[in-house]
Amino acid sequence: MYGFKDELTATLQQIRDDGLWKDERELTSPQQAHITTTKTQALNFCANNYLGLADHPEVLTAATDALQQWGFGMASVRFICGTQEQHTRLEGALSDWFGMQDTILYSSCFDANGGVFEVLFGEGDAIISDALNHASLIDGIRLSKAARYRYANADMDDLRAQLEAAKGSRRTVIVTDGVFSMDGYLAPLEQICDLAEEYGAMVLVDDSHAVGFIGDGGGGTPEACGVADRVDLLTGTLGKALGGASGGYVSGPAEVVALLRQRSRPYLFSNAVAPVVAAGSLKAIEIARTSADARATLRRNTALFRELMTDAGFDLLPGDHPIVPVMFPGEDGARQAGQIAEAMLEHGVYVIAFSYPVVPKGAARIRVQLSAAHSEEDVRTCVAAFVTARTEVLGNS
Ligand SMILES: *Cc1c(COP(=O)(O)O)cnc(C)c1O
């Protein structure tokens, strides 16, 4: 054991030396726009709480009522004795929203992505995946015996080349995030669907960073791109905009969902989503579907932040997703981004810096995430903190 522990100590030190160590700050408040931690109070600009539903009073009431009515836990997988009426209703609500035939719930989207490929695609099939896809898609695809192809991020020429290479496969599926989380860029779903049609491929979109707030009705990237009826399979999370508790899903044709219920390992061999989470998520979805005003507030906050930051001379990636990357290019960018993020916390604004290898070398950034729960004043405070921190770290040059 001693040798083993020494090796791990060396690995841990290496992670620190590489500047990749991740510390966890403990919140002493619920997740919301204004949080407190053990050390400080801060405005939070790094949560996925896009619609502000994580502490929405109606969600809390639904969850509290469910605790009393339905108990704390299921202590069973779904197919033994772990299905309550609200699990079925939650699946129905998601299907209805996305215009899909059926939906299957998982404990997380990580599990949904981990359980979908192995069942649907095997030997003789082809899975063609965007290079920037989420880790859970990558892992899920690895579990399948299908041939794997990768195309450069959102590169439609490369996607075509991979479709050519995969010709002759029994089933072919193109897999993409709806929104790429480090850039806030939407996948070019219309072109992807066109290519899929041309080559007889299916399309699977993981819409975790879009469901609930992208598209006029909150239906996500397919809705925003006008291809809601052309995407074959959707996966996503309940752990971001839709209340932010936990849970994931696969939506698609009835036969797909039926087969997943029979064969998908993270579904068959993992406990049912807790009643409180099912009920709270159901309420969150109900609110999200009718929250045109929250989506408008989110868009307004995002536009204001972009405008003020651009006026202040910051370098932003283009777009209008509430993920706004503030770029610090060049060799010194990683240090600058890290120090500016740290200085901002001193001024009561919580943001996170990302550098290599999470993003490419020379493309360090502070990723800001706006929420409908932010006020206009919150957004202005965030920009002011950026300006002050920049002066502190870089001087007045
Ligand atoms: C957050 C995220 C996930 C993981 O979702 P969980 O429900 O937290 O497991 C999966 N895919 C994408 C694209 C994500 O952004």
PDBQT file of the ligand as one rigid body, heavy atoms in Angstrom, charges set to zero:
ROOT
HETATM    1  C1  LIG A 401     -23.699  18.941 -18.029  1.00  0.00    +0.000 C 
HETATM    2  C2  LIG A 401     -23.678  18.061 -19.209  1.00  0.00    +0.000 A 
HETATM    3  C3  LIG A 401     -23.850  16.689 -19.087  1.00  0.00    +0.000 A 
HETATM    4  C4  LIG A 401     -23.946  15.998 -17.757  1.00  0.00    +0.000 C 
HETATM    5  O1  LIG A 401     -25.214  16.157 -17.210  1.00  0.00    +0.000 OA
HETATM    6  P1  LIG A 401     -25.505  15.549 -15.752  1.00  0.00    +0.000 P 
HETATM    7  O2  LIG A 401     -26.963  15.399 -15.712  1.00  0.00    +0.000 OA
HETATM    8  O3  LIG A 401     -24.957  16.534 -14.784  1.00  0.00    +0.000 OA
HETATM    9  O4  LIG A 401     -24.794  14.246 -15.686  1.00  0.00    +0.000 OA
HETATM   10  C5  LIG A 401     -23.897  15.914 -20.241  1.00  0.00    +0.000 A 
HETATM   11  N1  LIG A 401     -23.755  16.473 -21.446  1.00  0.00    +0.000 NA
HETATM   12  C6  LIG A 401     -23.561  17.801 -21.606  1.00  0.00    +0.000 A 
HETATM   13  C7  LIG A 401     -23.411  18.358 -22.979  1.00  0.00    +0.000 C 
HETATM   14  C8  LIG A 401     -23.501  18.634 -20.494  1.00  0.00    +0.000 A 
HETATM   15  O5  LIG A 401     -23.300  19.934 -20.645  1.00  0.00    +0.000 OA
ENDROOT
TORSDOF 0
